[in-house]
Amino acid sequence: MQLTAPPTAIGQGVGLSFVRRRSGAPFTPLSPSSALAIWEGDKNVVGSPVTSWTDTKAGISATASGSLRPTTGTVNGKSCPLFSTGLTALTIPTFALLGAKTIVVGAQMTVVPSAGAVFYSPLTLKDTGGSFCEFTLFNNAGYKNVTYIADASGATNGRGYNPTLDLLSHDYSMTWDASSQTTGFAMSLDNAVQTPIASGAFNRTAADLGAIGGRLTSVLGITQGLMGYVMYIYVYGSVLSAPVLAQINSYNVAKWGV
């Protein structure tokens, strides 16, 4: 399904992205003007095993070599990176992302993380100043099943919610208004609003890297590797409004079947 008469971004204000309609222009993840990086699994993926995945907005390449390279698989008839062993990940270089933001991730687990200490870290973004944003999937009583941190460094408690973990494809979105680590978040799952609540502590260090598919450090290599697909990652430098997030979700329902 192709969406018609969709919004085209024209500006921002107080951390919000505003849009207007332009007849005949199809909505895409690049439509909001605050887009910082847009990775789509069926675009700019080189190799299988994958050596690079380049975003279509800023040309940021997530790369891997040797045994860290993921393969590719198919979701809803479209190719995307597949992290099938828990031991593969792509490194993302640092880029400027401090402040209000929206992060949308499409992912599908092939194995649910086992109960206890194991968790998946499908996405870590590292700012040029050294702080981190992270999206995680837990099966641990001390953490919410979906947990985020934003612009965090050192030991920081996350915020999240507790959906049932399953093997279906999902659209995970998070906005953060940069006001505080406890009250600034809004979250949704498949465009259904979730209530963020306190989760467990994260401890990110200077040796940690930005990554897709698992946590990477320059010292220890990969930990908390995802077992599953990542279909898309969208990063915006503003808090997108609920109607815009709904259009992003509709786009991904049509394209990826989330």
N, C-alpha and C positions, 0 to 999 in steps of 0.2 A: 504494500500500500504506500502510495506517495502522498504526503501531506501538501495541500495547496494553500495559497494565501497565508503563509506563515509569517512569524515575526522576523524582522531584521533589526539588530541592535543599533541603537543610536546614541547611547550614553550611559553614564553611571552616576550615582549619587549616594552618599552615606553608605557606601558598601553594597549598594543594590544595583542590579543591572536592569535597565529599562528597555523596552522594545516597542516597535510599532509594526503594523502589517504593511507589506508591500505586495501587491497583487501579482500572482504568478511566480513568485520566488520560492522555491522549495526550502523548507527548514532543514538545516544540517547542524551538526555540533559546532561548526565554525560560525554560525549566525550570531551568537552573543558577542558583543564587541570586546568583552573582557577575557576572551579565550587566551590562555597562555600556552597550552600544549594539548594536542588532540591526537591520541594514538587509536587507530582503528585497525582491528585485527586482520582485515582483508586488504589493507593498503600498506605499502612500504615495508613489508616483512621480507627479508632477504635470507634465503636458504632454508633447508630443513635437514639437519639441525639448523636453528636460526643463528645467524651471526649478527644481525641488526634489525631493529624495528624503529623506524623514524616517524616522529609525529608530523602531521600535515600542516600545523600552524607555524611553528618556530624552527622546524628542522632539527629537533633534539633527537639524537640517536641513542636508543638503549641497545647495548652491545654485549656480546658474550663470545668466549672462545673455549676451545677444548671441551672438557666434559661438562662444563656449565651450560652449554647450549641446549635450550629446549627444542622440541620438535614442533610440528604443526599438526593440527587436527581440524575437524569440521563441526561447526555448530550451526544448526538451521541452514545447512547447505553452503555455508561460507567458511573459508579457511581462517584460522587464527592460531596464535601460539598455544602450545600444549605443554604444560609442566607436569610430566607424567611420573617422575620418580621421587620428587621431593628434594632433589639434589641439583636442580637447574635454576638459573636465574639470569636476568639481563641487568647490566649495570646502567643506571641513569646518571649522567653528569649533573652536578649542581646547577641550579638556575634560580633566578630571583622570584620568590613566591611568598615573601612575608606579607602579613596583613589579611584582610577579609578574603575569603576564598570559597569556591565550590569544587568538590571533587566527586566525579561520577565514575563508577567502575562496573563493568559487566564481567561476571565470573561464573564459572560452573565447576564445582568440585567433582572429581571422579572418585575420591575416597574422602569420607568425613573424618576429620581429625579424631584420634582416639582420646578417650577421657583421660584427664590428668594434665601433665605439663606440656603436651604437644599442642602447638597451634600453627596456623598458617599466616604468613605475612605476604599477601599478594602484591602490596604496593608500599614502598617507602619513597618519599620525596625529600631531598635534602636541599635546603636553601644555601645560597652562596655564603651566607653568614654562619652556617653550621647548624641551624635548627632543623627539626624534622617534622614531617607530617607522615602518619602511618595509618594504614587500613589493615585490620587483622580479623581473622576468624578463629575463635577459641572454642574449646570444649573443656573448660576448666571452671570449677565452682567459684574461683576467686576473680573471674573476669566475665564480662558480658560476651555473648557469643559473637557479636559484631562490635568491635571497639576501635575508636579512633584517638589519635592525638594530633594536635595542630600547632605549628611553630613552637615545638617543645625541644628542650635540651636537658640532659641529665635525667634525674628521676622525676617523672611526671605521671600523675594518675590520668587514665583515659576516661572517656565517656562512651557509652554504647547502649545496646538494647539486646534482647534475648529472643530472636526468632528460632524456630526449629532448624537445625542444620540438615540439609538434604543434598541430593545430587542433581537438583534442577538448576537451570540457568537463572540468574537474578540480576537485577539492576539496583546497585547500592549507591545512594547519594548522600552526601554530607555537605552542609554549609557551616561556615564559622565566621562570625562577625568581628573577631579579633578583640572582643571585650574582655573575656577571661577564659581560663581553661576549664571552668565549671559551668558557666551560664551561656557561653557564646555559640553553642552548637544547635543545629537542627538536622534531623536525619529522616530518611525515608527508605523503604524497601519496596521495590516494584511500584513506586509512586504512592505507596501507603505511608502516611506519616507515622513515625516512631517517636517515642518519648525518650530522650537521652537521659541516662542515669549513671551514677558513678561506677567505674570499672577499676581494675587493678592498675598497678604501677608499671610504667615502662622505664627502661634505663637505656637511653641512646648515648653513644659516646662519639668522640671525634673520629675514631677509626671506622665508624659505620658509614656505609655508602647508600646512595639512592639506588633502588632496585625494583624490578618487576619479577614476581614469582617466588621471592624468599628474602630473608634478611642476609645482607652481605656486609662483611667487614674486611678491611685491608689486612687484618691479622688472622682471623679464624676462618675466612671463607664463608660458605653458605650455612645458614641455620634456618629453621622454621620454614622449610620449603613447601610451597603449595603443591598439591596434587590435583591438577585440574586445568581448565581453560581460562584464559583472560581474553575476552572479546574486544574490549575497548577501555580506554582511560581518558577522561576529559578533565582538564584542570583549568579553572577560571579564576581570575583575580578579583572577584566580587561575589557577593551573596546573590545568586540568581533567584528570581521570584518563583513562587509556586507554579504560575502558569507556564513559565519557561521550562521549569523542571518537568512539568507534565508533557510538554512537547518533546523534550529530549527523550523521555520515557517512551512516548508514542513512536518516535523514530526508531528506537531500539527494539520495541515490540515487533514492529514491522520487519526490521532488518535481521534481528538476532533471535526473535522468539522468546525474549525474556518475559 
